[in-house]
Amino acid sequence: MDRPKEIDFLIIPIMKRRMLKVSLLPFFVLFCLLGSAYSSSQSTKETLPKRSWWIDMGNFLSSSHGRLACSECHSDIEEKGVKHPDPKLLGRVSTLLFDYKKCEKCHPQEYQRYLKGAHAKALVERKKDAPTCGNCHVTHYVLSGRSRLELGKWMTEICGTCHPIQKRTYLENYHGKTAALLEYEASAYCTDCHGAHTCLSLKKKEDALEACQKCHPNAKLRFTGFVIHASEKGVKKEDVEKLEKIRIIRWIEVGFGILVFVVLAFFYSHTLVWTLRKVHEWLKRE
């Protein structure tokens, strides 16, 4: 028995609206995924002050060191007996010329901790671009009284200038996503695990466990097997265990990517066939 035309008049617009919603669904999902990826890469970005011989006195005076006279830190800048100001030195990076032992006068604990860390070791070994106090703190413009969230975002950018792979993998990890995307203050930032001044690489499981137990007090040595920075770049060939775990993670990512694609392809193919059928029925009635 055929349906009255009045019912078709009511049903067809409803079906059209449903078909429109279904056809727009993949674009909505794609928009959400792209938005999430973009926000992940942008969430911690803030403009870092540039290091230069030329000082913005307005920003300097509003910084934590603004109350100090220049001569308290810069009483004897020189290189090979040539004292500042000397135009020949202006071609050099300013942070490489300053004697950061002077920081110890006001920051004794921080300086002693720095000497025990990987950054100081790299400086002693004269490794290229080994960081000093000025590389991380931008001393002329450093601000105090910042919230934990502000400091965490700042640290992510600062650490990321020398460790871009670690920054990327951190933001892909649970810790980075809750900190950067959800702005959860209790989440772990770079210094919570690696230390603010001691700066440990945490390659030793005992050191890693001590860092994990700050937030996970019941963690055991096996807990340190959790991979935070899932990238093969920078991992030594001798670290076979971590390389194997990273490969497993990559295969799982590929497997789930294929599974998601197959499921979506099946349901959207089904939706397409259903839509074509409804269009065919509608054309037949016409």
Backbone bond lengths (Angstrom), bond angles and torsions (degrees), N, CA, C in turn:
res aa  C-N    CA-C-N  psi(-1)  N-CA   C-N-CA  omega(-1)  CA-C   N-CA-C  phi
1 M - - - 1.461 - - 1.530 109.76 -
2 D 1.334 115.00 128.04 1.468 119.70 -178.08 1.510 111.19 -73.84
3 R 1.378 114.38 147.19 1.464 119.64 176.90 1.518 109.56 -76.50
4 P 1.331 117.18 145.86 1.468 120.08 174.48 1.526 110.13 -60.59
5 K 1.330 116.33 149.12 1.468 120.72 -179.47 1.517 112.07 -63.94
6 E 1.359 116.96 -26.69 1.456 119.95 179.31 1.527 110.51 -63.45
7 I 1.347 116.36 -38.47 1.467 120.81 179.50 1.528 109.61 -68.08
8 D 1.354 116.39 -42.65 1.462 119.55 176.73 1.526 110.78 -59.84
9 F 1.308 116.05 -37.18 1.473 120.61 179.79 1.531 111.05 -61.19
10 L 1.333 115.58 -31.62 1.473 119.77 179.28 1.519 112.17 -86.51
11 I 1.352 116.55 -38.13 1.462 120.58 -173.42 1.522 112.30 -74.96
12 I 1.333 117.60 -42.44 1.471 120.79 -173.40 1.526 112.91 -59.16
13 P 1.360 119.95 -46.26 1.478 118.61 177.16 1.524 112.83 -60.13
14 I 1.338 116.53 -36.10 1.473 120.15 178.45 1.521 109.90 -64.47
15 M 1.333 116.30 -43.40 1.457 120.59 179.05 1.519 111.08 -63.64
16 K 1.336 116.54 -38.88 1.466 120.34 179.59 1.523 110.61 -63.04
17 R 1.322 115.65 -41.61 1.464 119.43 -179.87 1.530 110.69 -65.25
18 R 1.339 115.47 -40.40 1.464 119.21 178.46 1.525 111.04 -64.54
19 M 1.328 115.70 -42.54 1.465 120.06 179.09 1.520 110.78 -62.63
20 L 1.330 116.96 -37.60 1.463 121.10 179.12 1.523 110.65 -65.46
21 K 1.345 115.37 -42.64 1.472 119.50 179.48 1.524 110.89 -62.81
22 V 1.340 115.96 -43.83 1.460 120.27 -179.04 1.523 110.75 -63.76
23 S 1.349 116.37 -41.50 1.462 119.73 -178.74 1.526 112.13 -68.59
24 L 1.329 117.55 -27.18 1.462 121.13 179.70 1.530 112.54 -85.16
25 L 1.339 117.06 -14.62 1.464 120.75 -176.25 1.529 113.55 -58.29
26 P 1.360 119.85 -45.87 1.467 118.33 179.97 1.522 113.47 -61.27
27 F 1.354 116.19 -35.43 1.463 119.20 178.18 1.521 111.12 -67.19
28 F 1.329 116.32 -35.81 1.466 120.43 177.98 1.529 110.31 -66.09
29 V 1.349 116.82 -44.11 1.470 120.84 178.87 1.523 110.26 -62.04
30 L 1.345 116.42 -44.17 1.467 120.60 179.45 1.523 110.68 -62.04
31 F 1.335 116.49 -41.37 1.471 120.89 178.68 1.525 110.88 -61.27
32 C 1.340 117.02 -42.48 1.467 120.88 179.46 1.524 111.48 -64.27
33 L 1.343 116.19 -42.65 1.466 119.99 -179.38 1.519 111.41 -65.60
34 L 1.325 116.63 -43.54 1.466 120.18 178.83 1.521 111.05 -66.11
35 G 1.331 116.18 -39.08 1.464 119.91 178.55 1.509 111.89 -64.29
36 S 1.336 116.64 -39.59 1.462 121.05 178.10 1.520 111.25 -65.05
37 A 1.341 116.19 -42.63 1.469 119.90 179.93 1.516 110.95 -65.50
38 Y 1.354 115.87 -40.88 1.469 119.42 -179.42 1.520 111.13 -66.75
39 S 1.338 116.46 -43.52 1.463 119.49 -179.18 1.510 111.29 -66.42
40 S 1.360 117.15 -31.75 1.457 120.30 177.62 1.510 111.22 -63.80
41 S 1.345 116.39 -38.61 1.460 119.76 -178.49 1.517 111.79 -80.08
42 Q 1.344 117.39 -24.87 1.456 120.59 -175.30 1.516 114.03 -100.70
43 S 1.331 117.12 -13.32 1.456 120.37 -167.71 1.511 114.07 -63.07
44 T 1.322 118.06 -31.05 1.456 119.09 -177.78 1.520 112.22 -100.87
45 K 1.329 116.37 -0.11 1.454 118.10 -172.88 1.517 111.35 -72.54
46 E 1.299 115.67 129.17 1.448 122.12 169.14 1.516 106.79 -147.48
47 T 1.323 115.92 153.66 1.451 120.25 -175.30 1.516 110.42 -70.04
48 L 1.321 116.01 121.40 1.456 120.73 178.77 1.523 108.86 -89.48
49 P 1.344 118.16 135.01 1.465 120.40 178.59 1.520 110.98 -59.85
50 K 1.323 116.25 138.79 1.459 120.65 179.33 1.521 109.82 -83.79
51 R 1.333 115.23 138.89 1.463 120.32 177.91 1.514 109.03 -83.61
52 S 1.320 116.00 131.39 1.451 120.06 -175.84 1.518 109.61 -157.03
53 W 1.340 114.82 162.59 1.466 119.42 173.24 1.528 110.48 -70.18
54 W 1.319 116.29 -23.89 1.459 120.86 -176.87 1.528 109.48 -91.65
55 I 1.315 115.83 122.46 1.469 121.67 -173.07 1.523 110.46 -104.81
56 D 1.330 115.73 131.49 1.464 121.61 173.13 1.531 106.96 -80.51
57 M 1.332 116.75 103.09 1.458 120.32 -173.59 1.523 112.53 -65.77
58 G 1.317 117.36 -29.24 1.461 119.97 177.86 1.517 111.11 -63.49
59 N 1.347 116.45 -48.27 1.464 120.57 178.15 1.517 111.75 -68.59
60 F 1.339 115.89 -36.19 1.460 119.09 179.50 1.526 111.11 -63.55
61 L 1.321 117.38 -44.96 1.468 120.92 -177.52 1.526 111.99 -66.39
62 S 1.322 117.21 -24.99 1.472 119.93 178.51 1.530 111.88 -90.82
63 S 1.342 117.22 -0.13 1.466 121.11 -179.67 1.525 110.85 -87.70
64 S 1.329 115.55 176.14 1.469 120.82 -179.40 1.529 111.98 -64.73
65 H 1.327 117.48 -27.86 1.461 121.63 -178.85 1.532 112.69 -95.37
66 G 1.314 116.15 3.86 1.463 120.10 -175.61 1.519 114.46 -62.79
67 R 1.324 117.70 -23.05 1.469 120.46 -179.51 1.535 112.25 -82.12
68 L 1.336 117.08 -8.53 1.459 120.95 -179.15 1.523 110.69 -87.84
69 A 1.321 115.79 144.09 1.463 120.48 173.92 1.530 108.70 -76.66
70 C 1.333 116.96 146.61 1.470 120.91 -178.26 1.534 111.45 -54.73
71 S 1.346 116.07 -39.48 1.466 120.77 -175.25 1.527 112.98 -66.51
72 E 1.341 117.79 -18.69 1.468 119.71 178.70 1.526 112.02 -66.87
73 C 1.309 116.53 -28.40 1.468 120.36 179.03 1.533 112.23 -109.45
74 H 1.333 116.62 -25.93 1.465 120.87 -171.38 1.528 112.32 -119.11
75 S 1.306 117.17 42.58 1.468 119.64 -176.41 1.523 113.00 -73.78
76 D 1.313 118.18 -25.19 1.471 119.14 -173.99 1.528 112.56 -143.86
77 I 1.335 116.86 50.11 1.466 119.15 176.13 1.528 108.73 -67.35
78 E 1.304 115.86 124.20 1.463 119.29 176.57 1.521 109.41 -161.65
79 E 1.306 114.80 161.47 1.453 121.34 175.52 1.518 107.70 -144.25
80 K 1.335 115.14 119.86 1.455 121.53 -178.48 1.534 111.54 55.64
81 G 1.319 114.73 42.11 1.453 119.94 176.03 1.510 115.58 81.98
82 V 1.341 118.07 -5.04 1.470 121.61 179.65 1.515 108.25 -93.83
83 K 1.334 115.96 117.38 1.467 120.01 -175.75 1.529 111.80 -89.02
84 H 1.322 113.73 155.65 1.463 121.87 176.65 1.529 109.29 -75.64
85 P 1.329 121.63 142.28 1.474 124.22 2.26 1.518 112.57 -88.47
86 D 1.312 115.86 136.93 1.461 121.90 177.66 1.527 107.62 -137.74
87 P 1.353 117.89 118.03 1.475 121.24 -177.97 1.523 113.50 -54.45
88 K 1.346 117.47 -26.02 1.455 120.27 -178.69 1.527 111.72 -66.61
89 L 1.342 116.08 -26.22 1.469 119.67 -177.94 1.525 112.82 -82.06
90 L 1.348 116.85 -14.66 1.460 119.51 -174.81 1.525 112.84 -67.97
91 G 1.314 117.02 -15.94 1.460 119.79 176.60 1.512 113.18 -83.81
92 R 1.325 117.17 -8.39 1.456 122.32 179.44 1.530 110.76 -92.27
93 V 1.319 116.03 155.32 1.467 120.65 176.19 1.524 108.43 -71.58
94 S 1.320 116.34 124.30 1.467 120.81 -173.06 1.526 113.04 -60.80
95 T 1.337 117.41 -34.74 1.465 119.71 -177.27 1.529 112.60 -68.06
96 L 1.332 117.57 -19.94 1.463 120.62 -179.43 1.523 112.67 -82.63
97 L 1.334 117.23 -15.35 1.460 120.72 -175.60 1.520 113.24 -96.07
98 F 1.317 116.65 -20.49 1.464 119.68 -174.11 1.530 111.07 -80.73
99 D 1.318 116.02 141.09 1.468 121.72 176.70 1.529 108.15 -88.00
100 Y 1.321 116.21 102.15 1.460 120.20 -174.11 1.521 113.25 -77.69
101 K 1.308 117.13 0.48 1.470 119.25 172.59 1.525 110.02 -64.51
102 K 1.318 116.67 -21.16 1.465 120.54 177.87 1.524 111.38 -66.33
103 C 1.317 116.36 -22.87 1.469 119.65 177.79 1.528 110.91 -64.28
104 E 1.334 115.56 -25.74 1.463 120.71 -177.75 1.523 111.84 -62.53
105 K 1.311 117.09 -26.38 1.468 121.10 -179.02 1.530 111.27 -57.99
106 C 1.313 117.27 -42.29 1.478 121.66 -179.36 1.539 112.66 -102.98
107 H 1.328 116.29 -20.31 1.467 120.34 -176.45 1.528 109.87 -128.91
108 P 1.342 117.90 64.63 1.472 120.32 -175.19 1.522 114.05 -64.54
109 Q 1.352 117.96 -43.28 1.463 120.52 -178.31 1.526 111.29 -65.57
110 E 1.325 116.17 -44.71 1.459 120.59 -178.74 1.528 110.92 -63.05
111 Y 1.331 115.98 -40.16 1.463 119.45 -178.20 1.528 111.00 -67.43
112 Q 1.333 117.12 -41.14 1.463 120.43 179.30 1.527 111.20 -66.29
113 R 1.312 116.61 -36.62 1.461 120.03 176.63 1.527 110.53 -66.20
114 Y 1.328 115.84 -40.54 1.466 120.79 178.85 1.526 110.75 -58.10
115 L 1.341 117.41 -40.43 1.461 121.92 -177.57 1.528 112.29 -64.46
116 K 1.336 116.92 -21.60 1.465 120.79 -178.62 1.532 112.51 -91.00
117 G 1.318 116.85 -5.98 1.461 120.46 -173.18 1.517 115.39 -96.12
118 A 1.342 114.07 177.94 1.461 121.26 -177.28 1.526 112.00 -68.84
119 H 1.330 117.86 -30.75 1.465 120.51 -179.74 1.525 111.25 -65.19
120 A 1.334 116.89 -44.95 1.470 120.86 178.96 1.526 110.46 -65.69
121 K 1.321 116.60 -37.58 1.467 120.57 178.31 1.527 110.28 -62.73
122 A 1.325 116.29 -41.32 1.463 120.38 178.67 1.528 110.75 -65.52
123 L 1.325 116.47 -34.51 1.467 120.98 178.70 1.523 110.60 -67.81
124 V 1.328 116.25 -41.74 1.469 120.86 178.38 1.524 110.46 -63.86
125 E 1.322 116.14 -38.96 1.462 120.99 179.95 1.525 112.48 -78.97
126 R 1.367 115.05 2.90 1.470 122.44 178.44 1.533 112.00 55.84
127 K 1.317 115.74 40.96 1.459 119.33 175.60 1.522 109.89 -74.28
128 K 1.308 115.45 149.29 1.467 120.76 -178.05 1.522 110.64 -62.85
129 D 1.320 115.26 133.56 1.474 122.61 176.93 1.528 113.22 60.06
130 A 1.323 117.98 30.92 1.468 120.54 174.42 1.522 108.38 -64.09
131 P 1.340 118.98 128.31 1.462 121.03 -172.79 1.526 114.23 -75.86
132 T 1.313 115.66 144.40 1.457 123.67 173.82 1.527 108.26 -114.60
133 C 1.325 116.62 -177.08 1.472 120.56 178.90 1.533 110.87 -54.44
134 G 1.342 116.19 -45.02 1.463 121.05 -176.16 1.505 114.43 -66.77
135 N 1.327 118.08 -25.35 1.466 120.12 179.04 1.517 112.37 -68.01
136 C 1.326 116.33 -34.02 1.468 120.12 -176.93 1.529 113.01 -95.89
137 H 1.327 116.73 -30.30 1.466 118.95 -171.48 1.531 114.97 -103.08
138 V 1.324 119.28 -14.09 1.465 122.50 -177.68 1.531 107.85 45.60
139 T 1.312 115.71 67.84 1.466 123.58 -161.73 1.525 115.86 -56.29
140 H 1.317 118.30 -27.11 1.469 119.24 -178.60 1.530 112.71 -76.17
141 Y 1.326 116.65 -18.81 1.471 119.11 -175.32 1.528 113.41 -125.88
142 V 1.338 117.16 12.09 1.460 119.67 -176.65 1.532 110.47 -66.05
143 L 1.333 116.03 138.45 1.466 121.57 -178.35 1.517 110.09 -112.60
144 S 1.308 115.99 146.46 1.470 121.41 175.48 1.519 109.29 -108.88
145 G 1.320 115.97 169.98 1.458 120.66 177.36 1.515 114.16 74.00
146 R 1.331 118.08 19.75 1.459 120.24 179.05 1.532 109.56 -82.72
147 S 1.311 116.09 150.65 1.464 120.44 179.40 1.527 110.12 -71.20
148 R 1.331 115.93 163.99 1.464 120.43 179.67 1.531 110.53 -60.74
149 L 1.322 116.59 -38.20 1.461 120.46 -179.96 1.532 110.67 -65.67
150 E 1.324 117.20 -43.97 1.467 121.23 178.31 1.523 110.85 -62.51
151 L 1.333 116.36 -44.18 1.461 120.81 178.75 1.527 111.29 -64.28
152 G 1.332 116.10 -38.57 1.458 120.29 -179.84 1.519 111.67 -63.44
153 K 1.320 116.91 -44.62 1.467 120.47 178.37 1.525 110.86 -65.75
154 W 1.336 115.32 -39.85 1.460 120.32 177.83 1.534 110.21 -61.21
155 M 1.335 116.01 -46.28 1.467 120.84 -178.89 1.523 111.30 -62.03
156 T 1.326 116.53 -40.13 1.458 120.09 -179.31 1.518 110.70 -60.18
157 E 1.331 116.38 -41.60 1.460 120.34 178.12 1.519 111.98 -70.34
158 I 1.332 116.40 -44.25 1.467 120.75 -179.26 1.526 110.34 -61.26
159 C 1.334 116.66 -51.03 1.466 120.47 -179.39 1.530 110.77 -63.70
160 G 1.340 115.75 -33.95 1.460 120.78 -177.94 1.512 114.24 -68.07
161 T 1.332 118.24 -19.46 1.461 120.03 178.60 1.523 111.36 -65.67
162 C 1.320 117.51 -33.92 1.474 121.80 178.05 1.525 111.94 -102.36
163 H 1.320 117.02 -21.27 1.471 121.58 -176.21 1.539 109.55 -126.49
164 P 1.338 118.14 64.56 1.476 120.00 -176.47 1.518 114.03 -63.75
165 I 1.340 117.66 -35.77 1.472 120.58 -179.54 1.526 109.98 -67.43
166 Q 1.345 115.70 -42.76 1.462 119.89 178.85 1.531 111.09 -65.01
167 K 1.327 116.29 -36.48 1.473 119.66 177.67 1.525 110.20 -63.88
168 R 1.339 116.32 -45.84 1.462 119.92 -178.75 1.522 111.34 -62.44
169 T 1.342 117.01 -46.86 1.462 120.03 -178.32 1.527 111.55 -69.14
170 Y 1.332 117.02 -30.98 1.467 120.57 176.05 1.531 110.21 -64.48
171 L 1.330 117.17 -43.60 1.461 121.04 -179.52 1.531 111.76 -69.81
172 E 1.334 117.15 -22.21 1.467 120.92 176.16 1.520 111.38 -82.62
173 N 1.332 116.43 -15.72 1.457 122.65 -176.01 1.529 110.70 -87.71
174 Y 1.332 116.03 164.82 1.475 121.61 179.05 1.527 111.55 -55.12
175 H 1.333 116.97 -45.56 1.463 120.52 -177.99 1.524 111.11 -59.49
176 G 1.330 116.11 -47.04 1.461 120.19 -178.29 1.517 112.80 -67.64
177 K 1.333 116.71 -37.95 1.467 119.84 -178.58 1.526 111.67 -68.34
178 T 1.333 116.87 -42.26 1.472 118.63 179.23 1.535 111.03 -69.43
179 A 1.335 116.52 -31.63 1.461 119.61 -179.57 1.522 111.36 -78.29
180 A 1.337 116.79 -47.18 1.456 121.16 -172.81 1.521 112.77 -83.83
181 L 1.336 117.08 -43.48 1.463 120.32 -175.84 1.526 112.55 -86.98
182 L 1.334 116.08 -44.87 1.462 119.89 -177.36 1.527 112.77 -91.57
183 E 1.349 116.27 -9.77 1.467 122.31 180.00 1.528 111.41 53.84
184 Y 1.332 113.72 44.71 1.467 121.35 179.24 1.526 108.27 -86.01
185 E 1.332 117.18 110.96 1.464 121.77 -172.05 1.520 113.23 -64.33
186 A 1.331 117.61 -28.33 1.460 120.46 -177.71 1.526 112.59 -79.73
187 S 1.329 117.48 -5.05 1.452 119.93 179.24 1.525 110.76 -68.76
188 A 1.324 116.22 159.90 1.470 121.12 -176.33 1.522 111.12 -84.27
189 Y 1.327 115.87 127.97 1.466 122.35 174.38 1.531 108.73 -102.92
190 C 1.328 116.34 177.21 1.477 121.44 -175.25 1.527 111.95 -51.46
191 T 1.340 116.47 -50.08 1.462 120.31 -173.57 1.525 112.89 -72.74
192 D 1.335 118.10 -19.87 1.464 120.02 178.36 1.522 110.78 -65.41
193 C 1.315 116.40 -31.68 1.461 120.41 -179.53 1.533 112.07 -98.54
194 H 1.322 116.22 -43.21 1.471 120.01 -172.32 1.530 113.37 -94.91
195 G 1.327 117.19 -10.27 1.461 119.96 -178.73 1.511 111.62 90.14
196 A 1.336 115.86 143.17 1.467 120.29 -177.22 1.517 112.37 -75.96
197 H 1.329 117.59 -39.73 1.463 120.77 -177.64 1.534 112.52 -121.37
198 T 1.332 117.35 -32.62 1.465 119.44 179.24 1.528 110.52 -68.70
199 C 1.330 116.52 -38.48 1.470 122.79 174.31 1.528 113.24 51.91
200 L 1.324 115.41 80.78 1.465 122.08 177.20 1.522 110.03 -97.53
201 S 1.327 116.23 145.32 1.464 120.32 179.84 1.524 112.43 -78.59
202 L 1.346 117.10 -17.66 1.470 123.72 179.40 1.521 113.39 61.76
203 K 1.325 116.93 28.97 1.466 119.77 176.09 1.531 110.98 -73.19
204 K 1.340 116.63 -27.77 1.461 120.27 176.32 1.525 109.14 -81.53
205 K 1.324 116.78 134.13 1.468 121.32 -176.35 1.530 111.80 -62.90
206 E 1.330 116.79 -33.45 1.470 120.38 179.87 1.521 110.66 -64.63
207 D 1.349 116.67 -42.04 1.474 120.97 177.72 1.520 110.81 -66.98
208 A 1.332 115.51 -41.09 1.468 119.78 179.72 1.522 110.83 -64.25
209 L 1.344 117.29 -40.55 1.463 120.99 179.90 1.528 110.88 -62.58
210 E 1.321 116.60 -41.73 1.464 120.21 178.43 1.528 111.22 -60.57
211 A 1.338 116.43 -38.58 1.459 120.58 177.95 1.535 110.86 -68.92
212 C 1.336 116.83 -42.75 1.469 120.83 -179.25 1.531 111.84 -63.59
213 Q 1.331 115.67 -37.59 1.462 119.88 -175.35 1.529 113.38 -69.91
214 K 1.317 117.77 -9.61 1.472 119.97 174.40 1.525 110.54 -63.01
215 C 1.327 116.71 -37.44 1.468 121.53 178.99 1.524 112.59 -109.14
216 H 1.336 115.72 -22.24 1.466 121.10 -178.10 1.531 108.35 -122.82
217 P 1.339 117.68 76.28 1.477 121.30 -172.18 1.519 114.36 -59.81
218 N 1.325 118.41 -24.79 1.465 121.04 -178.08 1.530 112.53 -91.98
219 A 1.320 117.11 6.08 1.469 120.69 -177.60 1.526 111.27 -65.65
220 K 1.328 114.96 142.48 1.461 121.46 175.45 1.527 108.67 -110.25
221 L 1.326 115.74 178.31 1.463 120.49 -175.28 1.528 111.89 -58.83
222 R 1.327 116.62 -32.49 1.464 120.54 179.96 1.532 111.40 -64.08
223 F 1.330 116.14 -25.97 1.467 121.88 -178.71 1.526 111.01 -61.25
224 T 1.327 117.21 -28.31 1.465 121.28 -177.57 1.527 112.74 -70.69
225 G 1.324 116.61 -8.22 1.463 120.29 177.75 1.511 113.04 -73.87
226 F 1.327 117.21 -10.74 1.467 121.06 177.65 1.524 108.98 -66.16
227 V 1.330 116.54 126.44 1.472 121.20 -175.66 1.529 109.77 -89.33
228 I 1.341 116.13 118.14 1.464 121.46 177.79 1.526 110.73 -88.46
229 H 1.329 115.80 -50.88 1.464 120.90 -178.43 1.528 108.61 -100.97
230 A 1.325 115.23 89.13 1.471 121.07 -174.21 1.523 111.14 -85.70
231 S 1.328 115.78 73.76 1.459 121.77 176.13 1.523 109.11 -145.35
232 E 1.321 116.01 137.79 1.463 120.27 -179.19 1.523 112.02 -76.03
233 K 1.331 116.43 -18.96 1.463 120.16 179.80 1.531 109.90 -68.07
234 G 1.303 114.94 130.73 1.458 119.86 179.11 1.520 113.94 88.43
235 V 1.331 117.45 -8.43 1.469 121.04 178.95 1.529 108.59 -90.05
236 K 1.306 116.53 127.90 1.465 120.45 -179.26 1.531 111.05 -69.61
237 K 1.324 115.32 149.49 1.468 120.72 -179.23 1.526 111.77 -61.87
238 E 1.350 115.73 -26.05 1.465 119.51 -179.58 1.523 112.37 -69.60
239 D 1.340 116.17 -22.42 1.467 120.37 -179.04 1.531 109.17 -83.77
240 V 1.322 115.28 68.51 1.466 121.88 -174.43 1.525 111.31 -63.22
241 E 1.325 116.73 -38.76 1.472 121.19 -176.60 1.524 111.65 -60.96
242 K 1.336 116.93 -46.98 1.470 119.69 -179.04 1.518 111.23 -68.75
243 L 1.325 117.76 -40.19 1.459 121.19 179.24 1.529 110.77 -61.36
244 E 1.338 116.57 -39.06 1.461 120.36 178.98 1.529 110.75 -66.15
245 K 1.340 116.61 -40.53 1.467 120.26 179.02 1.528 111.21 -65.20
246 I 1.331 116.42 -39.67 1.466 120.31 179.44 1.526 110.23 -64.58
247 R 1.330 116.85 -40.40 1.475 120.26 178.00 1.528 110.74 -63.35
248 I 1.334 116.79 -40.83 1.471 120.53 177.74 1.527 110.20 -62.47
249 I 1.340 116.16 -42.93 1.470 120.61 178.26 1.525 110.77 -60.09
250 R 1.332 116.84 -42.84 1.462 120.65 179.86 1.526 111.53 -63.97
251 W 1.357 117.01 -41.76 1.462 120.12 178.81 1.527 111.27 -65.36
252 I 1.331 116.35 -37.28 1.475 120.11 177.32 1.526 109.59 -65.27
253 E 1.334 117.29 -41.59 1.467 121.09 178.06 1.525 110.59 -60.93
254 V 1.343 116.00 -44.59 1.468 120.19 178.86 1.526 110.34 -63.66
255 G 1.339 116.37 -44.13 1.462 120.75 -179.54 1.524 112.34 -60.50
256 F 1.329 116.36 -46.42 1.464 119.56 179.55 1.527 111.26 -69.27
257 G 1.328 116.75 -32.87 1.468 119.55 176.12 1.515 111.10 -62.06
258 I 1.356 115.94 -43.78 1.462 120.44 177.98 1.525 110.46 -65.02
259 L 1.341 116.51 -42.23 1.475 120.57 -179.79 1.527 110.93 -61.04
260 V 1.334 116.76 -45.88 1.467 120.52 179.41 1.527 110.58 -61.92
261 F 1.347 115.98 -42.61 1.471 120.09 179.79 1.522 110.92 -61.94
262 V 1.347 116.99 -45.31 1.464 120.96 -178.69 1.533 110.63 -63.45
263 V 1.336 116.85 -44.97 1.470 120.44 -179.74 1.527 110.98 -62.15
264 L 1.340 116.20 -47.40 1.463 119.91 179.44 1.524 110.89 -63.91
265 A 1.339 116.59 -41.60 1.461 120.19 179.93 1.529 110.68 -61.66
266 F 1.351 115.81 -41.38 1.471 119.72 -179.91 1.527 110.82 -63.74
267 F 1.342 116.85 -49.63 1.467 119.73 -175.36 1.531 111.95 -70.00
268 Y 1.330 116.87 -35.74 1.465 117.51 178.84 1.522 110.95 -75.17
269 S 1.330 117.44 -29.83 1.472 120.07 173.12 1.522 109.58 -65.57
270 H 1.325 115.22 -42.74 1.470 119.76 177.51 1.522 110.22 -61.59
271 T 1.318 116.74 -44.06 1.464 121.34 179.43 1.522 110.86 -63.15
272 L 1.338 116.25 -40.70 1.465 119.97 179.27 1.517 111.03 -63.07
273 V 1.354 116.69 -45.17 1.468 120.41 179.04 1.522 110.08 -62.75
274 W 1.346 116.79 -42.69 1.467 120.79 178.75 1.526 110.52 -62.17
275 T 1.334 116.52 -41.54 1.465 120.70 179.85 1.521 110.77 -64.27
276 L 1.338 116.84 -43.83 1.471 120.50 178.83 1.527 111.05 -62.39
277 R 1.342 115.25 -37.48 1.458 118.88 178.58 1.524 110.81 -64.23
278 K 1.345 116.19 -44.94 1.458 119.80 -179.50 1.523 111.26 -65.67
279 V 1.323 115.93 -38.46 1.477 119.14 176.46 1.519 110.31 -63.18
280 H 1.350 116.11 -42.32 1.476 121.08 179.14 1.529 109.94 -61.31
281 E 1.341 117.42 -44.59 1.467 120.45 179.05 1.515 110.65 -63.58
282 W 1.302 116.29 -39.54 1.476 120.61 -178.99 1.525 110.17 -65.91
283 L 1.359 116.89 -41.32 1.461 120.90 179.38 1.516 110.71 -66.87
284 K 1.331 117.29 -35.49 1.461 120.13 179.35 1.512 110.53 -64.84
285 R 1.344 116.73 -38.51 1.465 120.14 179.25 1.513 111.33 -68.35
286 E 1.308 115.48 -30.24 1.459 118.85 178.97 1.531 110.57 -68.12
